């Protein structure tokens, strides 16, 4: 069977899966709350999944820092200023 998708189409899949997992976890949390059961582990998992797209974006910006001769990860967390 031949795959008609391009490489760029396949590279989108992991991020799409993360979004799907976020929705699934949100539904599970809602269901657990209705059943009056513990949700803290599910909420931690959701928080982690919500951070991943931001971390990927931060990594892109860090990779674009030019002229720094050292480990940019030793500088601390990236702070982005959005111009309006």
C-alpha positions in Angstrom: 0.0 0.0 0.0 1.4 3.4 -1.0 1.3 6.4 1.3 0.2 9.5 -0.6 1.1 11.9 2.2 4.1 14.2 2.0 6.6 14.3 4.8 5.2 17.6 6.0 1.8 16.0 6.5 3.3 13.3 8.6 5.2 15.8 10.8 1.9 17.5 11.7 0.5 14.3 13.2 2.3 14.4 16.6 1.1 17.9 17.4 -2.4 16.9 16.3 -2.3 13.9 18.6 -1.3 16.2 21.5 -4.4 18.3 20.8 -6.5 15.1 20.7 -5.1 14.0 24.0 -5.9 17.3 25.5 -9.5 17.0 24.5 -9.7 13.4 25.8 -8.2 14.4 29.1 -10.6 17.3 29.5 -13.5 14.9 28.9 -12.1 12.4 31.4 -11.7 15.2 34.0 -15.3 16.3 33.4 -16.6 12.8 33.8 -14.6 12.2 36.9 -16.0 15.3 38.5 -19.5 14.3 37.6 -18.8 10.9 39.3 -17.2 12.9 42.3 -13.9 11.0 41.8 -10.3 12.3 42.1 -9.0 14.3 39.2 -5.6 15.6 40.3 -3.5 13.1 38.3 -5.6 13.8 35.1 -5.3 17.5 35.7 -1.5 17.2 36.0 -1.4 15.2 32.8 -3.5 17.9 31.1 -1.3 20.7 32.4 1.8 18.9 30.9 0.1 18.5 27.5 -0.9 22.1 27.5 2.7 23.1 28.0 4.1 21.1 25.1 3.1 23.4 22.2 4.5 26.4 24.1 7.7 24.6 24.8 8.0 23.7 21.1 7.5 27.3 20.2 10.1 28.4 22.8 12.6 25.9 21.4 12.1 27.4 17.9 13.0 30.9 19.2 16.0 29.6 21.1 17.3 27.9 18.0 17.1 31.2 16.2 19.3 33.1 18.6 22.5 33.8 16.7 25.9 34.9 17.8 25.6 33.5 21.4 28.6 31.3 22.2 27.4 29.2 24.9 24.5 27.1 26.1 21.3 29.1 25.8 19.6 26.8 28.2 21.8 28.1 31.0 20.2 31.5 30.5 16.9 30.5 32.1 13.4 30.4 30.8 12.6 32.2 27.6 10.4 35.3 28.0 8.6 36.4 24.8 7.3 39.9 24.3 4.5 40.1 21.8 4.3 43.3 19.9 0.8 44.6 19.3 
